[in-house]
Amino acid sequence: MAQQHTHVLHVEGHFGSGDLVRDIVIGMADGLTVPFALAAGLTGAVSVTRLIVLAGLAEIAAGSIAMGLGGYLAAKGDAQHYASEREREEREVVERVHDEEQEIYEIFHTYGVSDEETTPVLNALKRNPKAWVDFMMRFELGLEEPQAQRARNSAATIAASYIFGGFIPLAPYMIAGDIYTALSWSVVITIIALAVFGWIKGRVAGISALRSAIQTTLTGGVAAAAAFGLARLLSAK
């Protein structure tokens, strides 16, 4: 009786949206922390809820634009750097063939692969110059080709995440009538949001979710407490 072999499809569990997650983390981290610290600080200095809301909205608008623009420029810079390095590699595989061959051997040496084992791979790469350049960009320079529209998507993601995060600590001031009631609710919901955000960030990044949650919460809490205390100190003079 013939034995049947069952092939099980192996699926890697790696997370493949690192750039998107990084942009969300950047936007949310500052969006939760900065407006929270601003609102808490103003609570220690003024007694008009409307002023705190207006200042918070202005900060969210300015912060989201600044953060989004920063993300756009950073992504543009990465794309320009990749393009210039790729252009240089394309010239070198033509003009400095021997040097590039030696670099291939050196790269494989770091993985414990001998020259004899590397030579067939090198010959295969030489028959396909584009693949050779791709290999050098990845393994010599450690550069990945940026996604199309990366700069625009990065700016939009960071700005949207900042706005979303910023409205969390500001929402109680829009609803509650008493300024210190608003502060109390802002503290509670923002700490919860920081903890949840830190936990999710830790899970996605593959680090301790609890440690990430504690670090994120402490960072936001310390910033808000410092702003509140400084505002009270200055307003008392």
Steps between C-alpha positions, in 0.01 A plus 500: 500500500650831392574746777348842450701806590318805622668832430425768756529857381746689717392856567746747649354713777705811436334839497558670167374856551788644698489847343126538565534390861796732554302797367199419719726466804670833429170683454312339787785529749530877458126548442416346836785657695536861380132612510462314832793690650374829351146458636628398843744790505234754403267359766759597756516856366152600379143427605317536171424167331434666164854641488648155565287347224600771250867469593477122474337514157762747379776274628348191335474686169854636518646177635338278238624727219852517642518126565353414161742732324787349695393151394468613138847654493656199673343257252602723207854506634506120528377465140760745368776327695395160364489634142846656523653188655339276238633720221848471650472120527381475139816683390730293719382159373608623155807713575641322808407137439793351695427711809134404492590132464722523807216661691277205411758259643535713814123506552475122478805459726298664780251212464774235504475423127827411326630654177437174313135501610460870424639491144191338337276758668727782383495369144120484508480858625741620230267360237222719642636851576170621650496210747865573579419861583196390703721261697761768573238753606351253745802317638784750460317824579203364694254709298149399396329666206237743635141432404333717238329805653675424828551870585135594443368196688740560789393863537130410494538212747705697751270804483182291534646302792603823672151647463334181625733480799468871577122495531510232771636723782313805369154338477413536874560876480247518215236317705549573871403838643738505795866537408634267768239237419619521142860464615416194708323328211776604261759341725302175531417447133844612380681265737277217381562598137877521558502159666295339219711671235822392668375142533405482131830659400688240703307211344557626147868569562551155653613633840346471845149646468479569875835678508408707195165596657667608825769704321250676275266579790779632720636721222164665436417527871831659593473752215148604604588517870807714426297738281223528762745562786701757303184687395374512860838621619522777243137611537543527879768768462 
